[in-house]
Amino acid sequence: MAQADSSAGARRTIVTSALPYINGVKHLGNLVGSLLPADVYTRFLRQRAEDVVYICGTDEHGTPAELSAQAEGLPVREYCDKYWRIQKDIYERFSIEFDFFGRTSAPETHEETQQVFIELHQRGFVVEREMEQLYCEDDARYLPDRFVHGECPQCGSPDARGDQCENCGKLLDPGDLVNPRCHADPAHRLAVRVEKHLFLDLPALQDKVAAWLDTKQHWPTTTLGIARGFLKEGLQERCITRSLEWGVAVPLRGYEDKVFYVWFDAPMGYIGITRQWAAQVKGSSEAWRPYWFEADTRLVQFMGKDNVPFHTVTWPATLLGADQGFITAEIIKGFHWLQYEGGKFSTSKGRGIFSDDAIELFPADYWRYYLLSVAPEKADTNFTWKGFQGAVNKDLADVLGNLLSRVARFIVRYFDGRVPPVGPQGLGETERETLATFAGHERDFGAALEACEMAAAIRSLRAAWASGNKYLDLCEPWNLRKTDMDACGTVLNTCVHLIRRSAVLGSPVVPRLAQGILDALGLSDLDPTQVRSAELGENDLSGHVIPEQQEPLVRKIEDETIEELQQRFVGGG
């Protein structure tokens, strides 16, 4: 696994993606809405030799974990152990390269959560309130927010959750819902009971959050709009405790039977998991501190829009109120929803393809490239099987793979597998223009990733790859071979240079294909995450032996396969 480069002068960045909840396997929308763009961004920074650490892990507390464990007949700890391993394995198969994939149930997160609470309580930002809670008579338990559904009081959506309406984004308490019902069984009898709970005094912290938000005008429009909307409404006290067994214990007399609300402790998991990384990977109990306390560290976070309110308002209020010196986010990249063939992904209805099935069907890079090309950055976007097929067949096979195949086979056949040198006449105007065009797309690609604009980066990447094919078709080395071998050699030498640069450029997005290109060029000893793009003369491969080509870089997907998959994952109900 790649490690952070701590060389002097390197910009220090900690990257996080929204912590996937422990229950079950996630669909492709979860992948493109946080994990995948965070990985690409991290790889991009590593390629530039920056000091970067990518932290993620499973969010394991709360009643959903308890109930899911009960459904599988497992103790909740064993259930979490099982699905941590399952999720970690799936993400690794998608080439998601975390520096550390940890867990919020680890002691480090418990310690950080309890300490920040103590600071908030001592500073007067925690208040005690009586709270009406829904109690399920049939299950003999208080219902967690997400297990209460009903009509949203703001937009009227009939299936809002007790913590938030996914339709309009409004933060809710179960008692706010109209006609609340038990999500597990609407026929269950509900009763209202009154309990004492602890609340984060967000109104007292609103001015701090507003002043902090004023420094974030560079944030993506989606993120900034959501955050401003919540502040405009006026912040309300937010309950931070729950009557559950599984979670972080509340270190306060009288609350021994309660744990922290999962949304209070989950963001502290970023810090706790960084501590796990420091101890288990770096072998130091202190190596995590510069990433969370040094003012010149950038915290860059990726998440779906449902997580944005908590990361732009609630968690910053927590950190600002506790005033322990933790850094706050420099960039928060929020994503809209990825739809599946015009509708929602649904586990219960078997609608849509989930990550475990996806990685069994096709190589990771096929998914990485297509999903980023339709990343829902400014609005909801749509996964379609035809779109996936087109991205693989037209872009990865016909553009990237085709250039490699045509050039390598030609050199093997007509030049004994050795890259011919640039002819004595040197580079012509066509070569200089092509190299300049490619370099321009490289700059656009880098600028897009620096701004965390994934779809724009993919457009620039494809354009760079396409410029090599355009050059090859324009110069027609198959004809030059018959009339001017020096000119033919110049074209092929330039093409090999462009192919290698294409691998280097694309390695954050399609790391395995990038390595496959280097393997096909006989450059397996080079690491595409370390090779720098340079002028042709600085990377001259004249005389280098290219192996005889065996398998195609990318295999096209047939129409019959797509039709079968459309039927397989259409779902029912």
Secondary structure, DSSP 8 states (H G I E B T S, - for coil): -------TT--EEEEEE---BSSS--BHHHIIIIIHHHHHHHHHHHHTT-EEEEEEEEB--SHHHHHHHHHTT--HHHHHHHHHHHHHHHHHHTT---SEEEETTSHHHHHHHHHHHHHHHHTT-EEEEEEEEEEETTTTEE--GGGEEEE-TTT--TTEESSB-TTT--B--GGGSEEEEESS-TTS-EEEEEEEEEEE-HHHHHHHHHHHHTT-TTS-HHHHHHHHHHHHH----EE-EES-SSS-B--STT-TT-EE-HHHHTTHHHHHHHHHHHHHTS--SSTTHHHHH-TTEEEEEEEETTTHHIIIIIHHHHHHHHTS-----SEEEEE--EEETTB--BTTTTBS-BHHHHHHHS-HHHHHHHHHHT--SSS-EEE-HHHHHHIIIIIIIIIIIHHHHHHHHHHHHHSTTB-----TT---HHHHHHHHHHHHHHHHHHHHHHTT-HHHHHHHHHHHHHHHHHHHHHH-HHHHHHH-HHHHHHHHHHHHHHHHHHHHHHTTTSHHHHHHHHHHTT-TTS-TTT-----GGGG--TT-B-----S-SS----HHHHHHHHHHT----
